[in-house]
Amino acid sequence: MIVRRAENVGSLLRPGYLLEARERHARGELDDPGLREVEDRAVDEAVALQERAGIDVLTDGEQRRNVFASQIVQAADGFEAVEGNEVDWFRLDGSVERSPVTVAVTGKIRPRRFFCAGELAYLRTRTAKPVKATVPSPTMYAYYWAPGISEGAYPSPQAYLEDVTGLLRDEVAELARQGADYVQIDAPELGMLLDPHQQAWFAAKGFDPDRLIHDAAELSNAAVDGFPGTVGLHVCRGNDANRYMARGGYERLAEEVFPRTAADVLLLEYDDERSGGFAPLAHVPGDKVVVLGLVSTKRPELESEEELRARIDEASAYVPLERLALSTQCGFASVAKGNDLTLEQEERKLELVARVARAVWAS
């Protein structure tokens, strides 16, 4: 496996003209081809930004998505807008904000089309550099289970997640058919399941939090079974409007997930104390790479190169340097409105990732 030392986790800030085009499209003032043309422009600019910054493996910035996981909802029947499905978010000062999860599963999931294979097809025509496709984890869709509503579609939350896994398996198979060589599974629910506050939220939905951690590894493995390229697993603790959803170190995942995941690459959020220390990395099997998410996408301040190099050195006490890489802690815009950073600050953050990676892992 080729190790990419400087990675972008996935989403990038949406330019203002794209957000405006989405609003016009929602009002019926811009047709589908018109929106696609605007999205193409935004993807082209996202690619150019990453190339200028020196990132080693590129995404399309998720410019075509409203939310990092929204494509499956848009590409399949069975989801509808609902009220009352809410979750707690935390601002960086620790204050709590209750926010809606605006859709829920209300019927049997029936896919109408592939949801991200088209993104990859376009991306591969825009760059000669390595690229990756990002897909949500199956258990991330526990968010969209609404007690009192979803039972009309599935007899249990587990049956629902099995259907989601089948859909994702077909999607990954199509990506492989198109020649994809890197698929990243995004699993913020794993970060949430490290926090007692959010464990209680999942339990109130009817999920056993302990079982859900176990199922997260098993179902994600099933979704990528047979994929011939590199598989990444990204774990964060929620990312929207500079907010987070959870706190907690990786000790539990070191026991339950790191030894069992089929992922070759673990992209782990590590930008501040929310993520705990590096000691759990000692449990990462020797055939896996750890991408340290040390550069924050939640704060506009630019980290110092010295600080980043010191933290990489600290992590290398648990995972050898040759199996480490560097990235941002999460995307810049997991939700389309994005975190409160400018495009210029975003680019400086990505340049920093690439510059430090070149310095640390100089060939």
MOWOPE-V162035 format. One record per residue. RES is the residue in one small letter. PSI is psi in whole degrees, 0 to 359 (NA if undefined). Layout:
BEGIN
RES_PSI / RES_PSI
END
This chain:
BEGIN
m_132 / i_129 / v_123 / r_114 / r_333 / a_111 / e_149 / n_126 / v_317 / g_276 / s_149 / l_159 / l_141 / r_133 / p_155 / g_323 / y_331 / l_317 / l_320 / e_319 / a_323 / r_320 / e_318 / r_321 / h_318 / a_329 / r_358 / g_14 / e_352 / l_128 / d_175 / d_313 / p_325 / g_318 / l_319 / r_322 / e_318 / v_318 / e_318 / d_316 / r_316 / a_321 / v_316 / d_318 / e_324 / a_319 / v_313 / a_321 / l_313 / q_323 / e_317 / r_320 / a_336 / g_21 / i_142 / d_331 / v_127 / l_151 / t_176 / d_9 / g_5 / e_36 / q_339 / r_0 / r_142 / n_321 / v_153 / f_334 / a_11 / s_341 / q_322 / i_325 / v_322 / q_337 / a_1 / a_147 / d_155 / g_353 / f_140 / e_158 / a_137 / v_167 / e_155 / g_355 / n_100 / e_161 / v_151 / d_135 / w_160 / f_132 / r_166 / l_340 / d_2 / g_352 / s_151 / v_139 / e_128 / r_125 / s_147 / p_144 / v_104 / t_345 / v_162 / a_159 / v_125 / t_354 / g_173 / k_136 / i_123 / r_110 / p_141 / r_333 / r_167 / f_148 / f_340 / c_357 / a_324 / g_326 / e_314 / l_319 / a_318 / y_315 / l_319 / r_341 / t_351 / r_355 / t_151 / a_356 / k_162 / p_145 / v_163 / k_153 / a_139 / t_132 / v_146 / p_153 / s_154 / p_316 / t_349 / m_333 / y_2 / a_333 / y_324 / y_11 / w_122 / a_108 / p_140 / g_348 / i_309 / s_339 / e_340 / g_343 / a_324 / y_144 / p_341 / s_157 / p_325 / q_320 / a_320 / y_312 / l_330 / e_321 / d_319 / v_318 / t_319 / g_319 / l_316 / l_325 / r_317 / d_321 / e_314 / v_323 / a_322 / e_321 / l_318 / a_320 / r_326 / q_355 / g_15 / a_139 / d_5 / y_120 / v_131 / q_127 / i_124 / d_122 / a_68 / p_338 / e_333 / l_321 / g_321 / m_323 / l_359 / l_353 / d_122 / p_327 / h_314 / q_336 / q_318 / a_325 / w_314 / f_319 / a_321 / a_336 / k_348 / g_8 / f_144 / d_112 / p_322 / d_316 / r_325 / l_325 / i_314 / h_313 / d_328 / a_316 / a_314 / e_314 / l_322 / s_320 / n_318 / a_323 / a_329 / v_9 / d_125 / g_354 / f_129 / p_350 / g_205 / t_137 / v_128 / g_151 / l_117 / h_128 / v_124 / c_191 / r_38 / g_144 / n_104 / d_125 / a_45 / n_18 / r_166 / y_169 / m_344 / a_163 / r_155 / g_141 / g_175 / y_10 / e_314 / r_320 / l_328 / a_328 / e_317 / e_328 / v_310 / f_317 / p_344 / r_344 / t_145 / a_354 / a_142 / d_333 / v_130 / l_114 / l_108 / l_128 / e_129 / y_38 / d_342 / d_192 / e_346 / r_331 / s_359 / g_197 / g_184 / f_350 / a_323 / p_341 / l_344 / a_340 / h_359 / v_126 / p_154 / g_352 / d_9 / k_148 / v_141 / v_122 / v_115 / l_115 / g_77 / l_342 / v_118 / s_138 / t_0 / k_337 / r_134 / p_338 / e_139 / l_127 / e_156 / s_147 / e_321 / e_318 / e_315 / l_317 / r_324 / a_321 / r_324 / i_318 / d_320 / e_316 / a_330 / s_351 / a_342 / y_330 / v_128 / p_147 / l_325 / e_346 / r_22 / l_155 / a_182 / l_145 / s_176 / t_162 / q_329 / c_192 / g_167 / f_343 / a_66 / s_330 / v_143 / a_325 / k_335 / g_166 / n_164 / d_71 / l_159 / t_164 / l_325 / e_318 / q_320 / e_313 / e_320 / r_324 / k_316 / l_321 / e_321 / l_315 / v_310 / a_319 / r_316 / v_320 / a_317 / r_322 / a_319 / v_318 / w_42 / a_132 / s_NA
END
